[in-house]
Amino acid sequence: MEIQGAKEDGYLTGLSYLDTSRGIGPVVDKLPYGLQEKWVSSWSWYKEENNGCFPPFSYFCNFVCHEAKKRNDPSA
């Protein structure tokens, strides 16, 4: 979330690289395999719904936060 905040501030323009598949790839590679598979499904759906555009970094952040909440839900 800190990176997303810095990206939105606009002071670190190089962070826009994270809005590309090449930029986000090394980050995705660090996720557990199951999450990587879910991400592939999620970005594939996003591309279909958005005329082939790769999802922005904010979409990835929301995906990770949502998955973290699911996995850390004490009632599950």
MARROLO-938843 format. One record per atom (N, C-alpha, C, O, CB): residue number from 1; residue in three letters; atom name; x, y, z negated. Coordinates in Angstrom, 1 decimal. Atoms other than C-alpha are relative to their C-alpha. Glycine has a CB too. Layout:
resi=NUM, resn=Ala, name=CA, px=X, py=Y, pz=Z
...
// end
This chain:
resi=1, resn=Met, name=N, px=0.8, py=-1.2, pz=0.0
resi=1, resn=Met, name=CA, px=0.0, py=0.0, pz=0.0
resi=1, resn=Met, name=C, px=0.9, py=1.3, pz=0.0
resi=1, resn=Met, name=O, px=0.5, py=2.3, pz=0.5
resi=1, resn=Met, name=CB, px=-0.9, py=0.0, pz=-1.2
resi=2, resn=Glu, name=N, px=-0.9, py=-1.1, pz=0.0
resi=2, resn=Glu, name=CA, px=2.9, py=2.3, pz=-0.6
resi=2, resn=Glu, name=C, px=0.5, py=0.4, pz=1.4
resi=2, resn=Glu, name=O, px=0.6, py=1.6, pz=1.8
resi=2, resn=Glu, name=CB, px=1.2, py=-0.2, pz=-0.9
resi=3, resn=Ile, name=N, px=-0.4, py=-0.2, pz=-1.4
resi=3, resn=Ile, name=CA, px=4.1, py=1.9, pz=3.0
resi=3, resn=Ile, name=C, px=-1.1, py=0.6, pz=0.7
resi=3, resn=Ile, name=O, px=-0.9, py=1.5, pz=1.5
resi=3, resn=Ile, name=CB, px=0.5, py=-1.3, pz=0.6
resi=4, resn=Gln, name=N, px=1.2, py=-0.6, pz=-0.7
resi=4, resn=Gln, name=CA, px=0.6, py=2.6, pz=4.2
resi=4, resn=Gln, name=C, px=-0.2, py=1.5, pz=-0.3
resi=4, resn=Gln, name=O, px=-0.4, py=2.3, pz=0.6
resi=4, resn=Gln, name=CB, px=-1.3, py=-0.8, pz=-0.3
resi=5, resn=Gly, name=N, px=0.1, py=-1.4, pz=0.4
resi=5, resn=Gly, name=CA, px=0.5, py=5.8, pz=2.2
resi=5, resn=Gly, name=C, px=1.1, py=0.9, pz=0.6
resi=5, resn=Gly, name=O, px=0.8, py=2.0, pz=1.1
resi=5, resn=Gly, name=CB, px=0.1, py=0.1, pz=-1.5
resi=6, resn=Ala, name=N, px=-1.1, py=-0.7, pz=-0.6
resi=6, resn=Ala, name=CA, px=3.9, py=6.9, pz=3.5
resi=6, resn=Ala, name=C, px=-0.3, py=0.2, pz=1.5
resi=6, resn=Ala, name=O, px=0.0, py=1.2, pz=2.1
resi=6, resn=Ala, name=CB, px=1.3, py=-0.7, pz=-0.2
resi=7, resn=Lys, name=N, px=0.3, py=0.0, pz=-1.4
resi=7, resn=Lys, name=CA, px=2.8, py=6.1, pz=7.0
resi=7, resn=Lys, name=C, px=-1.1, py=1.1, pz=0.3
resi=7, resn=Lys, name=O, px=-1.0, py=1.8, pz=1.3
resi=7, resn=Lys, name=CB, px=-0.5, py=-1.4, pz=0.6
resi=8, resn=Glu, name=N, px=1.1, py=-1.0, pz=-0.2
resi=8, resn=Glu, name=CA, px=-0.4, py=8.2, pz=6.7
resi=8, resn=Glu, name=C, px=0.4, py=1.4, pz=-0.3
resi=8, resn=Glu, name=O, px=-0.2, py=2.3, pz=0.3
resi=8, resn=Glu, name=CB, px=-1.2, py=-0.4, pz=-1.0
resi=9, resn=Asp, name=N, px=-0.5, py=-1.4, pz=0.3
resi=9, resn=Asp, name=CA, px=1.5, py=11.2, pz=5.3
resi=9, resn=Asp, name=C, px=0.6, py=0.6, pz=1.3
resi=9, resn=Asp, name=O, px=0.6, py=1.8, pz=1.4
resi=9, resn=Asp, name=CB, px=1.1, py=-0.1, pz=-1.1
resi=10, resn=Gly, name=N, px=-0.5, py=-0.4, pz=-1.2
resi=10, resn=Gly, name=CA, px=3.1, py=11.4, pz=8.7
resi=10, resn=Gly, name=C, px=1.5, py=0.5, pz=0.0
resi=10, resn=Gly, name=O, px=2.0, py=0.9, pz=1.0
resi=10, resn=Gly, name=CB, px=-0.8, py=1.1, pz=0.5
resi=11, resn=Tyr, name=N, px=-1.4, py=-0.4, pz=0.1
resi=11, resn=Tyr, name=CA, px=6.6, py=12.3, pz=7.4
resi=11, resn=Tyr, name=C, px=1.0, py=-1.0, pz=0.5
resi=11, resn=Tyr, name=O, px=2.1, py=-0.7, pz=1.0
resi=11, resn=Tyr, name=CB, px=0.3, py=0.3, pz=-1.5
resi=12, resn=Leu, name=N, px=-0.9, py=1.0, pz=-0.5
resi=12, resn=Leu, name=CA, px=8.1, py=9.0, pz=8.4
resi=12, resn=Leu, name=C, px=-0.6, py=-0.6, pz=1.3
resi=12, resn=Leu, name=O, px=-1.2, py=-1.7, pz=1.3
resi=12, resn=Leu, name=CB, px=0.1, py=-1.2, pz=-1.1
resi=13, resn=Thr, name=N, px=0.7, py=0.4, pz=-1.3
resi=13, resn=Thr, name=CA, px=7.0, py=8.7, pz=12.0
resi=13, resn=Thr, name=C, px=0.5, py=-1.3, pz=0.5
resi=13, resn=Thr, name=O, px=-0.2, py=-2.0, pz=1.3
resi=13, resn=Thr, name=CB, px=0.3, py=1.1, pz=1.0
resi=14, resn=Gly, name=N, px=-0.4, py=1.3, pz=-0.4
resi=14, resn=Gly, name=CA, px=9.1, py=5.6, pz=12.5
resi=14, resn=Gly, name=C, px=-0.8, py=-1.1, pz=-0.5
resi=14, resn=Gly, name=O, px=-0.8, py=-2.2, pz=0.1
resi=14, resn=Gly, name=CB, px=1.4, py=-0.2, pz=-0.5
resi=15, resn=Leu, name=N, px=0.9, py=1.0, pz=0.5
resi=15, resn=Leu, name=CA, px=6.6, py=3.7, pz=10.5
resi=15, resn=Leu, name=C, px=-1.2, py=-0.4, pz=0.9
resi=15, resn=Leu, name=O, px=-1.8, py=-1.4, pz=0.8
resi=15, resn=Leu, name=CB, px=-0.6, py=0.4, pz=-1.4
resi=16, resn=Ser, name=N, px=1.0, py=0.3, pz=-0.9
resi=16, resn=Ser, name=CA, px=4.2, py=3.9, pz=13.4
resi=16, resn=Ser, name=C, px=0.3, py=-1.3, pz=0.8
resi=16, resn=Ser, name=O, px=-0.5, py=-2.0, pz=1.4
resi=16, resn=Ser, name=CB, px=-0.2, py=1.1, pz=1.1
resi=17, resn=Tyr, name=N, px=-0.4, py=1.3, pz=-0.6
resi=17, resn=Tyr, name=CA, px=6.2, py=0.9, pz=14.7
resi=17, resn=Tyr, name=C, px=-0.7, py=-1.2, pz=-0.6
resi=17, resn=Tyr, name=O, px=-0.9, py=-2.2, pz=0.0
resi=17, resn=Tyr, name=CB, px=1.6, py=-0.2, pz=-0.2
resi=18, resn=Leu, name=N, px=0.8, py=1.1, pz=0.7
resi=18, resn=Leu, name=CA, px=4.2, py=-1.2, pz=12.2
resi=18, resn=Leu, name=C, px=-1.3, py=-0.2, pz=0.6
resi=18, resn=Leu, name=O, px=-2.0, py=-1.2, pz=0.3
resi=18, resn=Leu, name=CB, px=-0.1, py=0.3, pz=-1.5
resi=19, resn=Asp, name=N, px=1.2, py=0.2, pz=-0.7
resi=19, resn=Asp, name=CA, px=1.2, py=-0.7, pz=14.4
resi=19, resn=Asp, name=C, px=0.1, py=-0.8, pz=1.2
resi=19, resn=Asp, name=O, px=-0.9, py=-1.0, pz=2.0
resi=19, resn=Asp, name=CB, px=-0.6, py=1.4, pz=0.4
resi=20, resn=Thr, name=N, px=-0.2, py=0.9, pz=-1.1
resi=20, resn=Thr, name=CA, px=2.7, py=-3.0, pz=17.0
resi=20, resn=Thr, name=C, px=0.2, py=-1.4, pz=-0.4
resi=20, resn=Thr, name=O, px=0.6, py=-1.7, pz=-1.6
resi=20, resn=Thr, name=CB, px=1.2, py=0.5, pz=0.8
resi=21, resn=Ser, name=N, px=-0.2, py=1.4, pz=0.4
resi=21, resn=Ser, name=CA, px=3.0, py=-6.7, pz=17.1
resi=21, resn=Ser, name=C, px=1.4, py=-0.3, pz=-0.3
resi=21, resn=Ser, name=O, px=1.7, py=-1.1, pz=-1.2
resi=21, resn=Ser, name=CB, px=-0.5, py=-1.0, pz=1.2
resi=22, resn=Arg, name=N, px=-1.5, py=0.2, pz=0.3
resi=22, resn=Arg, name=CA, px=6.8, py=-6.5, pz=17.2
resi=22, resn=Arg, name=C, px=0.3, py=0.6, pz=-1.4
resi=22, resn=Arg, name=O, px=1.2, py=0.0, pz=-2.1
resi=22, resn=Arg, name=CB, px=0.8, py=0.6, pz=1.1
resi=23, resn=Gly, name=N, px=-0.3, py=-0.6, pz=1.2
resi=23, resn=Gly, name=CA, px=6.8, py=-4.2, pz=14.2
resi=23, resn=Gly, name=C, px=-0.5, py=-0.8, pz=-1.2
resi=23, resn=Gly, name=O, px=0.1, py=-0.9, pz=-2.3
resi=23, resn=Gly, name=CB, px=-0.6, py=1.4, pz=0.0
resi=24, resn=Ile, name=N, px=0.7, py=0.7, pz=1.1
resi=24, resn=Ile, name=CA, px=4.4, py=-6.2, pz=12.0
resi=24, resn=Ile, name=C, px=0.5, py=-1.5, pz=-0.1
resi=24, resn=Ile, name=O, px=0.4, py=-2.1, pz=-1.1
resi=24, resn=Ile, name=CB, px=-1.5, py=0.0, pz=0.1
resi=25, resn=Gly, name=N, px=-0.5, py=1.4, pz=0.0
resi=25, resn=Gly, name=CA, px=5.9, py=-9.6, pz=13.0
resi=25, resn=Gly, name=C, px=0.9, py=-0.5, pz=-1.1
resi=25, resn=Gly, name=O, px=0.6, py=-1.5, pz=-1.7
resi=25, resn=Gly, name=CB, px=0.7, py=-0.3, pz=1.3
resi=26, resn=Pro, name=N, px=-0.9, py=0.4, pz=1.1
resi=26, resn=Pro, name=CA, px=8.7, py=-9.7, pz=10.5
resi=26, resn=Pro, name=C, px=-0.7, py=0.0, pz=-1.4
resi=26, resn=Pro, name=O, px=-0.3, py=-0.8, pz=-2.3
resi=26, resn=Pro, name=CB, px=1.2, py=0.9, pz=-0.1
resi=27, resn=Val, name=N, px=0.7, py=-0.1, pz=1.3
resi=27, resn=Val, name=CA, px=6.3, py=-8.8, pz=7.7
resi=27, resn=Val, name=C, px=-0.9, py=-1.3, pz=-0.1
resi=27, resn=Val, name=O, px=-1.0, py=-1.9, pz=-1.1
resi=27, resn=Val, name=CB, px=-0.9, py=1.3, pz=-0.1
resi=28, resn=Val, name=N, px=0.9, py=1.1, pz=-0.1
resi=28, resn=Val, name=CA, px=3.8, py=-11.5, pz=8.8
resi=28, resn=Val, name=C, px=0.8, py=-1.3, pz=-0.3
resi=28, resn=Val, name=O, px=0.3, py=-2.2, pz=-0.9
resi=28, resn=Val, name=CB, px=-0.7, py=-0.1, pz=1.3
resi=29, resn=Asp, name=N, px=-0.9, py=1.2, pz=0.2
resi=29, resn=Asp, name=CA, px=6.7, py=-14.1, pz=8.9
resi=29, resn=Asp, name=C, px=0.3, py=-0.3, pz=-1.5
resi=29, resn=Asp, name=O, px=0.6, py=-1.4, pz=-1.8
resi=29, resn=Asp, name=CB, px=1.3, py=0.2, pz=0.8
resi=30, resn=Lys, name=N, px=-0.3, py=0.2, pz=1.5
resi=30, resn=Lys, name=CA, px=7.2, py=-13.6, pz=5.1
resi=30, resn=Lys, name=C, px=-1.3, py=-0.5, pz=-0.7
resi=30, resn=Lys, name=O, px=-1.1, py=-0.9, pz=-1.9
resi=30, resn=Lys, name=CB, px=0.4, py=1.4, pz=-0.6
resi=31, resn=Leu, name=N, px=1.2, py=0.5, pz=0.6
resi=31, resn=Leu, name=CA, px=3.6, py=-14.6, pz=4.4
resi=31, resn=Leu, name=C, px=0.0, py=-1.5, pz=-0.1
resi=31, resn=Leu, name=O, px=0.6, py=-2.1, pz=0.7
resi=31, resn=Leu, name=CB, px=-1.3, py=0.5, pz=0.7
resi=32, resn=Pro, name=N, px=0.2, py=1.4, pz=0.0
resi=32, resn=Pro, name=CA, px=2.7, py=-18.1, pz=3.3
resi=32, resn=Pro, name=C, px=-0.6, py=-0.5, pz=1.3
resi=32, resn=Pro, name=O, px=-1.4, py=0.3, pz=1.9
resi=32, resn=Pro, name=CB, px=-0.8, py=-0.5, pz=-1.2
resi=33, resn=Tyr, name=N, px=0.5, py=0.5, pz=-1.3
resi=33, resn=Tyr, name=CA, px=1.9, py=-20.3, pz=6.3
resi=33, resn=Tyr, name=C, px=-1.5, py=0.1, pz=0.2
resi=33, resn=Tyr, name=O, px=-2.0, py=0.5, pz=1.2
resi=33, resn=Tyr, name=CB, px=0.4, py=-1.4, pz=0.2
resi=34, resn=Gly, name=N, px=1.5, py=0.0, pz=0.0
resi=34, resn=Gly, name=CA, px=-1.8, py=-20.5, pz=5.5
resi=34, resn=Gly, name=C, px=-0.5, py=1.4, pz=0.3
resi=34, resn=Gly, name=O, px=-1.5, py=1.6, pz=1.1
resi=34, resn=Gly, name=CB, px=-0.6, py=-0.5, pz=-1.2
resi=35, resn=Leu, name=N, px=0.3, py=-1.4, pz=-0.2
resi=35, resn=Leu, name=CA, px=-2.0, py=-16.7, pz=5.4
resi=35, resn=Leu, name=C, px=0.4, py=0.4, pz=1.4
resi=35, resn=Leu, name=O, px=-0.3, py=1.2, pz=2.1
resi=35, resn=Leu, name=CB, px=0.6, py=0.9, pz=-1.0
resi=36, resn=Gln, name=N, px=-0.4, py=-0.4, pz=-1.4
resi=36, resn=Gln, name=CA, px=-0.1, py=-16.4, pz=8.7
resi=36, resn=Gln, name=C, px=-1.1, py=-0.5, pz=1.0
resi=36, resn=Gln, name=O, px=-1.4, py=0.2, pz=1.9
resi=36, resn=Gln, name=CB, px=1.4, py=-0.7, pz=0.3
resi=37, resn=Glu, name=N, px=1.0, py=0.6, pz=-0.8
resi=37, resn=Glu, name=CA, px=-2.7, py=-18.7, pz=10.3
resi=37, resn=Glu, name=C, px=-1.3, py=0.9, pz=0.0
resi=37, resn=Glu, name=O, px=-1.9, py=1.1, pz=1.0
resi=37, resn=Glu, name=CB, px=-0.3, py=-1.4, pz=-0.4
resi=38, resn=Lys, name=N, px=1.2, py=-0.8, pz=0.2
resi=38, resn=Lys, name=CA, px=-5.6, py=-16.6, pz=8.9
resi=38, resn=Lys, name=C, px=0.2, py=1.4, pz=0.7
resi=38, resn=Lys, name=O, px=-0.7, py=1.9, pz=1.3
resi=38, resn=Lys, name=CB, px=-0.3, py=0.2, pz=-1.5
resi=39, resn=Trp, name=N, px=-0.3, py=-1.3, pz=-0.7
resi=39, resn=Trp, name=CA, px=-3.8, py=-13.4, pz=10.2
resi=39, resn=Trp, name=C, px=-0.2, py=-0.2, pz=1.5
resi=39, resn=Trp, name=O, px=-0.7, py=0.7, pz=2.2
resi=39, resn=Trp, name=CB, px=1.4, py=0.4, pz=-0.4
resi=40, resn=Val, name=N, px=0.2, py=0.2, pz=-1.4
resi=40, resn=Val, name=CA, px=-3.7, py=-14.9, pz=13.7
resi=40, resn=Val, name=C, px=-1.4, py=0.1, pz=0.4
resi=40, resn=Val, name=O, px=-1.8, py=0.7, pz=1.4
resi=40, resn=Val, name=CB, px=0.7, py=-1.3, pz=0.4
resi=41, resn=Ser, name=N, px=1.4, py=0.0, pz=-0.3
resi=41, resn=Ser, name=CA, px=-7.4, py=-15.5, pz=13.6
resi=41, resn=Ser, name=C, px=-0.6, py=1.4, pz=-0.1
resi=41, resn=Ser, name=O, px=-1.4, py=1.9, pz=0.7
resi=41, resn=Ser, name=CB, px=-0.8, py=-0.9, pz=-0.9
resi=42, resn=Ser, name=N, px=0.5, py=-1.4, pz=0.3
resi=42, resn=Ser, name=CA, px=-8.0, py=-12.0, pz=12.2
resi=42, resn=Ser, name=C, px=0.4, py=1.0, pz=1.1
resi=42, resn=Ser, name=O, px=-0.5, py=1.7, pz=1.6
resi=42, resn=Ser, name=CB, px=0.4, py=0.5, pz=-1.4
resi=43, resn=Trp, name=N, px=-0.4, py=-0.9, pz=-1.0
resi=43, resn=Trp, name=CA, px=-6.0, py=-10.1, pz=14.7
resi=43, resn=Trp, name=C, px=-0.5, py=-0.3, pz=1.4
resi=43, resn=Trp, name=O, px=-0.7, py=0.5, pz=2.2
resi=43, resn=Trp, name=CB, px=1.6, py=0.1, pz=0.1
resi=44, resn=Ser, name=N, px=0.6, py=0.5, pz=-1.3
resi=44, resn=Ser, name=CA, px=-7.3, py=-12.2, pz=17.6
resi=44, resn=Ser, name=C, px=-1.4, py=0.5, pz=0.1
resi=44, resn=Ser, name=O, px=-1.8, py=1.0, pz=1.1
resi=44, resn=Ser, name=CB, px=0.0, py=-1.5, pz=0.1
resi=45, resn=Trp, name=N, px=1.3, py=-0.5, pz=0.0
resi=45, resn=Trp, name=CA, px=-10.8, py=-11.3, pz=16.6
resi=45, resn=Trp, name=C, px=0.0, py=1.6, pz=0.2
resi=45, resn=Trp, name=O, px=-0.8, py=2.1, pz=1.0
resi=45, resn=Trp, name=CB, px=-0.8, py=-0.3, pz=-1.3
resi=46, resn=Tyr, name=N, px=-0.1, py=-1.5, pz=-0.1
resi=46, resn=Tyr, name=CA, px=-9.8, py=-7.6, pz=16.2
resi=46, resn=Tyr, name=C, px=0.2, py=0.4, pz=1.5
resi=46, resn=Tyr, name=O, px=-0.4, py=1.3, pz=2.0
resi=46, resn=Tyr, name=CB, px=1.1, py=0.5, pz=-0.9
resi=47, resn=Lys, name=N, px=-0.3, py=-0.3, pz=-1.4
resi=47, resn=Lys, name=CA, px=-8.3, py=-7.6, pz=19.7
resi=47, resn=Lys, name=C, px=-1.2, py=-0.2, pz=0.9
resi=47, resn=Lys, name=O, px=-1.5, py=0.7, pz=1.8
resi=47, resn=Lys, name=CB, px=1.2, py=-0.8, pz=0.5
resi=48, resn=Glu, name=N, px=1.2, py=0.3, pz=-0.8
resi=48, resn=Glu, name=CA, px=-11.5, py=-9.1, pz=21.2
resi=48, resn=Glu, name=C, px=-1.0, py=1.1, pz=-0.2
resi=48, resn=Glu, name=O, px=-1.6, py=1.6, pz=0.8
resi=48, resn=Glu, name=CB, px=-0.6, py=-1.3, pz=-0.3
resi=49, resn=Glu, name=N, px=1.0, py=-1.0, pz=0.3
resi=49, resn=Glu, name=CA, px=-13.6, py=-6.5, pz=19.5
resi=49, resn=Glu, name=C, px=0.4, py=1.4, pz=0.4
resi=49, resn=Glu, name=O, px=-0.4, py=2.4, pz=0.4
resi=49, resn=Glu, name=CB, px=-0.4, py=0.0, pz=-1.5
resi=50, resn=Asn, name=N, px=-0.5, py=-1.4, pz=-0.3
resi=50, resn=Asn, name=CA, px=-11.4, py=-3.5, pz=20.4
resi=50, resn=Asn, name=C, px=0.8, py=0.1, pz=1.3
resi=50, resn=Asn, name=O, px=1.8, py=0.7, pz=1.4
resi=50, resn=Asn, name=CB, px=1.0, py=0.4, pz=-1.2
resi=51, resn=Asn, name=N, px=-0.6, py=0.0, pz=-1.4
resi=51, resn=Asn, name=CA, px=-10.6, py=-4.0, pz=24.1
resi=51, resn=Asn, name=C, px=1.5, py=-0.3, pz=0.1
resi=51, resn=Asn, name=O, px=2.2, py=0.4, pz=0.8
resi=51, resn=Asn, name=CB, px=-0.2, py=1.4, pz=0.5
resi=52, resn=Gly, name=N, px=-1.4, py=0.5, pz=-0.1
resi=52, resn=Gly, name=CA, px=-7.3, py=-5.8, pz=23.6
resi=52, resn=Gly, name=C, px=1.0, py=0.8, pz=-0.8
resi=52, resn=Gly, name=O, px=2.2, py=0.5, pz=-0.7
resi=52, resn=Gly, name=CB, px=0.4, py=0.0, pz=1.4
resi=53, resn=Cys, name=N, px=-1.0, py=-0.8, pz=0.8
resi=53, resn=Cys, name=CA, px=-5.8, py=-3.2, pz=21.2
resi=53, resn=Cys, name=C, px=0.5, py=-0.8, pz=-1.2
resi=53, resn=Cys, name=O, px=-0.3, py=-1.5, pz=-1.9
resi=53, resn=Cys, name=CB, px=-0.7, py=1.3, pz=-0.5
resi=54, resn=Phe, name=N, px=-0.5, py=0.7, pz=1.2
resi=54, resn=Phe, name=CA, px=-3.5, py=-4.7, pz=18.5
resi=54, resn=Phe, name=C, px=-0.5, py=0.8, pz=-1.2
resi=54, resn=Phe, name=O, px=-0.5, py=2.0, pz=-1.2
resi=54, resn=Phe, name=CB, px=1.6, py=0.0, pz=0.1
resi=55, resn=Pro, name=N, px=0.5, py=-0.7, pz=1.2
resi=55, resn=Pro, name=CA, px=-4.8, py=-3.9, pz=15.0
resi=55, resn=Pro, name=C, px=1.1, py=0.9, pz=-0.6
resi=55, resn=Pro, name=O, px=2.3, py=0.5, pz=-0.6
resi=55, resn=Pro, name=CB, px=-0.5, py=-1.1, pz=-1.0
resi=56, resn=Pro, name=N, px=-0.9, py=-0.9, pz=0.7
resi=56, resn=Pro, name=CA, px=-3.2, py=-1.0, pz=13.2
resi=56, resn=Pro, name=C, px=0.5, py=-0.6, pz=-1.3
resi=56, resn=Pro, name=O, px=-0.1, py=-1.5, pz=-1.9
resi=56, resn=Pro, name=CB, px=-0.6, py=1.4, pz=-0.2
resi=57, resn=Phe, name=N, px=-0.6, py=0.5, pz=1.2
resi=57, resn=Phe, name=CA, px=-1.1, py=-1.5, pz=10.1
resi=57, resn=Phe, name=C, px=-1.0, py=0.1, pz=-1.2
resi=57, resn=Phe, name=O, px=-1.0, py=-0.8, pz=-2.1
resi=57, resn=Phe, name=CB, px=1.2, py=0.8, pz=-0.4
resi=58, resn=Ser, name=N, px=1.0, py=-0.1, pz=1.1
resi=58, resn=Ser, name=CA, px=-4.0, py=-0.3, pz=7.9
resi=58, resn=Ser, name=C, px=-1.0, py=-1.2, pz=0.0
resi=58, resn=Ser, name=O, px=-1.4, py=-1.7, pz=-1.0
resi=58, resn=Ser, name=CB, px=-0.9, py=1.3, pz=0.3
resi=59, resn=Tyr, name=N, px=0.8, py=1.2, pz=-0.1
resi=59, resn=Tyr, name=CA, px=-6.0, py=-3.3, pz=9.2
resi=59, resn=Tyr, name=C, px=0.7, py=-1.2, pz=-0.7
resi=59, resn=Tyr, name=O, px=0.1, py=-2.0, pz=-1.4
resi=59, resn=Tyr, name=CB, px=-0.4, py=-0.3, pz=1.5
resi=60, resn=Phe, name=N, px=-0.8, py=1.0, pz=0.7
resi=60, resn=Phe, name=CA, px=-3.2, py=-5.6, pz=8.1
resi=60, resn=Phe, name=C, px=0.0, py=0.1, pz=-1.5
resi=60, resn=Phe, name=O, px=-0.1, py=-0.8, pz=-2.2
resi=60, resn=Phe, name=CB, px=1.5, py=0.0, pz=0.6
resi=61, resn=Cys, name=N, px=0.1, py=-0.2, pz=1.4
resi=61, resn=Cys, name=CA, px=-3.1, py=-4.0, pz=4.7
resi=61, resn=Cys, name=C, px=-1.3, py=-0.4, pz=-0.6
resi=61, resn=Cys, name=O, px=-1.3, py=-1.0, pz=-1.7
resi=61, resn=Cys, name=CB, px=0.3, py=1.5, pz=-0.3
resi=62, resn=Asn, name=N, px=1.3, py=0.4, pz=0.4
resi=62, resn=Asn, name=CA, px=-6.8, py=-4.5, pz=4.3
resi=62, resn=Asn, name=C, px=-0.1, py=-1.5, pz=-0.1
resi=62, resn=Asn, name=O, px=-0.7, py=-2.1, pz=-1.0
resi=62, resn=Asn, name=CB, px=-1.1, py=0.7, pz=0.8
resi=63, resn=Phe, name=N, px=0.0, py=1.5, pz=-0.1
resi=63, resn=Phe, name=CA, px=-6.4, py=-8.1, pz=5.4
resi=63, resn=Phe, name=C, px=0.7, py=-0.6, pz=-1.2
resi=63, resn=Phe, name=O, px=0.2, py=-1.5, pz=-1.9
resi=63, resn=Phe, name=CB, px=0.6, py=-0.5, pz=1.3
resi=64, resn=Val, name=N, px=-0.8, py=0.6, pz=1.1
resi=64, resn=Val, name=CA, px=-3.7, py=-8.8, pz=2.8
resi=64, resn=Val, name=C, px=-0.7, py=0.3, pz=-1.3
resi=64, resn=Val, name=O, px=-0.7, py=-0.6, pz=-2.2
resi=64, resn=Val, name=CB, px=1.4, py=0.6, pz=0.0
resi=65, resn=Cys, name=N, px=0.7, py=-0.3, pz=1.3
resi=65, resn=Cys, name=CA, px=-5.6, py=-7.0, pz=0.0
resi=65, resn=Cys, name=C, px=-1.2, py=-0.9, pz=-0.2
resi=65, resn=Cys, name=O, px=-1.4, py=-1.4, pz=-1.3
resi=65, resn=Cys, name=CB, px=-0.4, py=1.5, pz=0.0
resi=66, resn=His, name=N, px=1.2, py=0.9, pz=0.0
resi=66, resn=His, name=CA, px=-8.7, py=-9.0, pz=0.8
resi=66, resn=His, name=C, px=0.3, py=-1.4, pz=-0.4
resi=66, resn=His, name=O, px=-0.3, py=-2.0, pz=-1.2
resi=66, resn=His, name=CB, px=-0.8, py=0.1, pz=1.3
resi=67, resn=Glu, name=N, px=-0.4, py=1.4, pz=0.3
resi=67, resn=Glu, name=CA, px=-6.9, py=-12.3, pz=0.8
resi=67, resn=Glu, name=C, px=0.6, py=-0.1, pz=-1.4
resi=67, resn=Glu, name=O, px=0.3, py=-1.1, pz=-2.1
resi=67, resn=Glu, name=CB, px=1.1, py=-0.4, pz=1.0
resi=68, resn=Ala, name=N, px=-0.5, py=0.0, pz=1.3
resi=68, resn=Ala, name=CA, px=-5.1, py=-11.4, pz=-2.4
resi=68, resn=Ala, name=C, px=-1.1, py=0.0, pz=-1.1
resi=68, resn=Ala, name=O, px=-1.0, py=-0.8, pz=-2.1
resi=68, resn=Ala, name=CB, px=1.0, py=1.2, pz=-0.3
resi=69, resn=Lys, name=N, px=1.2, py=-0.1, pz=0.9
resi=69, resn=Lys, name=CA, px=-8.4, py=-10.6, pz=-4.2
resi=69, resn=Lys, name=C, px=-0.6, py=-1.4, pz=0.0
resi=69, resn=Lys, name=O, px=-1.0, py=-1.9, pz=-1.1
resi=69, resn=Lys, name=CB, px=-1.0, py=1.0, pz=0.4
resi=70, resn=Lys, name=N, px=0.6, py=1.4, pz=-0.1
resi=70, resn=Lys, name=CA, px=-9.8, py=-14.0, pz=-3.0
resi=70, resn=Lys, name=C, px=0.8, py=-1.0, pz=-0.8
resi=70, resn=Lys, name=O, px=0.3, py=-1.8, pz=-1.6
resi=70, resn=Lys, name=CB, px=-0.2, py=-0.4, pz=1.4
resi=71, resn=Arg, name=N, px=-0.9, py=0.9, pz=0.6
resi=71, resn=Arg, name=CA, px=-6.8, py=-15.9, pz=-4.2
resi=71, resn=Arg, name=C, px=0.2, py=0.2, pz=-1.5
resi=71, resn=Arg, name=O, px=0.6, py=-0.7, pz=-2.2
resi=71, resn=Arg, name=CB, px=1.3, py=-0.1, pz=0.7
resi=72, resn=Asn, name=N, px=-0.2, py=-0.3, pz=1.4
resi=72, resn=Asn, name=CA, px=-6.6, py=-14.2, pz=-7.6
resi=72, resn=Asn, name=C, px=-1.3, py=0.2, pz=-0.8
resi=72, resn=Asn, name=O, px=-1.3, py=0.7, pz=-1.9
resi=72, resn=Asn, name=CB, px=0.8, py=1.2, pz=-0.1
resi=73, resn=Asp, name=N, px=1.3, py=-0.1, pz=0.6
resi=73, resn=Asp, name=CA, px=-10.3, py=-14.3, pz=-8.4
resi=73, resn=Asp, name=C, px=-0.1, py=-1.1, pz=-1.2
resi=73, resn=Asp, name=O, px=-0.1, py=-2.3, pz=-0.9
resi=73, resn=Asp, name=CB, px=-1.2, py=-0.2, pz=1.0
resi=74, resn=Pro, name=N, px=0.0, py=1.0, pz=1.1
resi=74, resn=Pro, name=CA, px=-10.5, py=-15.9, pz=-11.9
resi=74, resn=Pro, name=C, px=-1.2, py=-0.9, pz=-0.1
resi=74, resn=Pro, name=O, px=-1.2, py=-1.9, pz=-0.7
resi=74, resn=Pro, name=CB, px=0.2, py=0.7, pz=-1.3
resi=75, resn=Ser, name=N, px=1.2, py=0.8, pz=0.1
resi=75, resn=Ser, name=CA, px=-14.0, py=-17.1, pz=-11.4
resi=75, resn=Ser, name=C, px=-0.1, py=-1.1, pz=1.1
resi=75, resn=Ser, name=O, px=-1.0, py=-1.9, pz=1.2
resi=75, resn=Ser, name=CB, px=-1.2, py=0.9, pz=0.1
resi=76, resn=Ala, name=N, px=0.1, py=1.0, pz=-1.1
resi=76, resn=Ala, name=CA, px=-13.1, py=-19.2, pz=-8.3
resi=76, resn=Ala, name=C, px=0.6, py=-1.3, pz=-0.5
resi=76, resn=Ala, name=O, px=0.7, py=-2.2, pz=0.3
resi=76, resn=Ala, name=CB, px=0.8, py=0.6, pz=1.2
// end
